[in-house]
Amino acid sequence: MRVALVLLAVLAGSTWAGAATAPESAGWHSRGQALRGDVDGDGTRDTAVLQYRPHTCDFRLVVNKLTAPVRPTICKNKPAELYAGPDPHVAVLADLDGRPGLEIIDQLGRGAYMEFADIWTVRDGALRRFAGREPQLSYGASVGTGGDVVDCARQPGVVLISSQSYRAPAGLFRGWYSARGLRLELIRARSIPWSAKRAVPFHEFREPQPFPTCAKARAQRR
């Protein structure tokens, strides 16, 4: 009887572990962590993960049974590092447009100091990339020159993209962008003279980047 109970416990544990693993099929392998959050807006948590085919630059974004092809910048800029580090991966889930469902921040690669990402969301039962430039977001900093940061604004549906320059004339630039309509549209901007020696009080400059104050799920840094 005791042996039977142990076997049942092992089987139950194996079933639970399999259900918690991101689905992989037909030669696709997960890259980075699978983040959990309500992406499609139905009130239940979904699994978002980036997957790839080994020895190729075939990447796709997967949310439950939805898939969409992704072309990371690392494929063009740093192909030698394609499988030698944490890039690319799903970096953050956050509510950017004020609609039900979280947006997916898909990190595409990095330079010496900066990381680059696109924004994806689920609309009408399909994964959709926000329109506009590629990549859409950059964040990170260099000690000598300055840096870029990204966060949600205080108003729902608005994203703050700001930067700090240490070079003369040193200052800050803050830009407010509407995240509605599957595109980031500049609403207003402000430039502020600011000494590089002064701490910056604005919330978008906090860490970790991106979206330090509104991320609902975040990949662990390696």
C-alpha positions, 0 to 999 in steps of 0.5 A, a space after each residue: 500500500 505504501 509503495 502504491 501511494 509513493 508511485 501515485 505521488 511521483 506520477 502526480 508530481 511528474 504531471 504537474 511539472 510537465 504542465 508548468 513547462 513551456 510547450 516545445 515542439 517540432 524542433 523548437 526550444 525555449 530561449 530564456 524564461 517563460 513569463 506568466 501573466 494575463 496577456 490576452 485579457 481573459 482574466 487568466 494567466 498565460 505563458 509567454 516565451 521566445 523559442 528558436 530552432 537550433 543552428 538557425 535564426 528562426 525565432 518565434 514568440 509563443 503565447 499559449 497556442 498563438 505564435 508569431 515569427 520574430 527577427 532579433 537584431 542579434 541575427 544581423 548585428 552579432 550572429 556569433 553571440 546568437 546562442 552564447 548568452 541570454 539574448 534574445 528573450 521575453 523581458 517583461 510583461 506590462 500593461 502599456 495601452 490601458 486595455 485588458 491584457 498585458 503587453 509583451 516586451 520582446 528583447 531582441 539583443 544588446 550593444 555595448 551598453 544598450 538593450 533593444 526590444 519590440 512591443 507585442 500584444 494579443 488582438 482579435 485572437 492573434 499576436 500583433 507587433 506594435 507598428 513603427 521603427 525597429 527596434 521600438 525601444 532602447 534602454 541602458 546607460 554608459 558612464 561616459 555619455 548617458 543613457 535611455 530609460 523606459 517606463 509607464 507614465 502616470 496616465 493609463 495608455 501612455 509610455 515614457 521614453 526618456 534619456 539623460 546626456 552627460 555631454 555638454 550641454 548636459 540635460 534630460 529629455 522626456 517624451 510621452 507616447 500614446 500606446 493606443 492603436 498598436 503604435 507609439 505616438 509622441 504626445 509631448 516632450 520636454 527638455 530639461 538642463 540637468 547636471 550629470 552630478 545631480 541625481 534624477 528624481 523621475 520614476 522612469 530612471 529607476 532600475 531594473 529597466 525596462 518599465 521599472 514601476 509597472 512590470 507585472 512579470 520580469 525575466 531574471 537577469 543573468 
